[in-house]
């Protein structure tokens, strides 16, 4: 992986899990704050809660949210989705898949994480 491995959050997380010294996060001058409208809050929390419940293709790339497993995560997190909230979850899912499959950008790490 060469130089890519030195800038991999996944690798840093794995190293920390196995007891390697934790690296300090590089200083970031840009603001990574995500503002969510109150009407979209439940959908964002739901998609974030189910972030580990993606179905993967043969290359390990997410292509759809597994709703059966996501529903279990939502029940454990006490998240109740109304039909409009579920529509918003599906919109977020399609947006995430679109970002993953952008042909004009090379994806260096698999997965998408939304931070709140």
N, C-alpha and C positions, 0 to 999 in steps of 0.2 A: 504494500500500500504506500510505501514511501512517505513523502511529506504529508499526504492526506491523513495518515494515522496520527500525526502530531496535533491535528486540529479537529479531532473527532470527539464529540461529546459522548457518543456511545462507548468509545474506547476508554475515555476518562471515567465514565460511570462504572464500567467493568473493572478497571484497575482499582477504583475506590472500594468496590464490593469485595475484592480479594485482598484488601489491606494495604494497597500501595498508598504512598503519601498523596494527600489531596492537593491538586494544583489550584492555585488562585485563579479565579476567573479574570480574563483580561478586561481592562477598563474599557467601557463602551460609552462613547460620547453621545450616541444617538439614544433617543427615548423609545424603549420597547413597550411602553404602556399600551395595553389594549383596553379601549373603552367600549363597553357593551350597553346598548340601550336597555332600559328595564323590561321592555316587551320581549327582548331576545334573551334575557338572562337565563331562563330555564333551559332553553335549547343549547346555549353555550355550555352550561354546567353539565347537561346530559351528554353532549358529544365529548366533553373532556373526561367525564366519568367513564365513558365507554371507549376511551382511546386505546385500550389494549384488546378490543374485541373486533378487530378487523379481519376479514377473510383475505388470505394472501394468495397470489398466483404462484406459478412454478418458480418464478424468480424472486419470491419473497417480497413482492411489492403489493401494497394494499390496493384492493380493487372494489371492496364493498364492506359496509359495516354489517356484521352478523347480528341481526336484530334479536334473535333468540338469546344469544349470550349477552348482548347489550341490555336486554330487558332484565336479566338477572342482576347485572351491575346496578341498573337503575333502581330495582326493588331494594337491594341492600343499602343503597345510598338514600333511600326514601324519596326518590324523584318520581313524580307523577306527571306524565305528559298528556296534555290535552291534544285533540286533533290539530289545532293550529301550531302548537309547540312541536309536534311530530313533523309537520310540514317544514318547519324551520330547521329541524335536525337533518331532514333529508336535503334541504338546500345547502346546509353546511357540509354534509357528506359529499355532495356533488362538487362543491367548491374545492374541498380538500383533494378529491380525486383529480380534478382539473389541474390543481397546482402540482400534484405528483407527476402527472403525465405531460407537463408542458414540454413540447418538442424543442423549444429554443433555449432551454436551460439544462445543464447536466446536473443530475441529482447525485450528490456526493454521499449522502447517508439515507438509508431507507427510513420511512416513518415521518409522521407529522405530529408535532406537539403544540398544543395551544396552552399558553400560560395565562393565568388570570391574575 
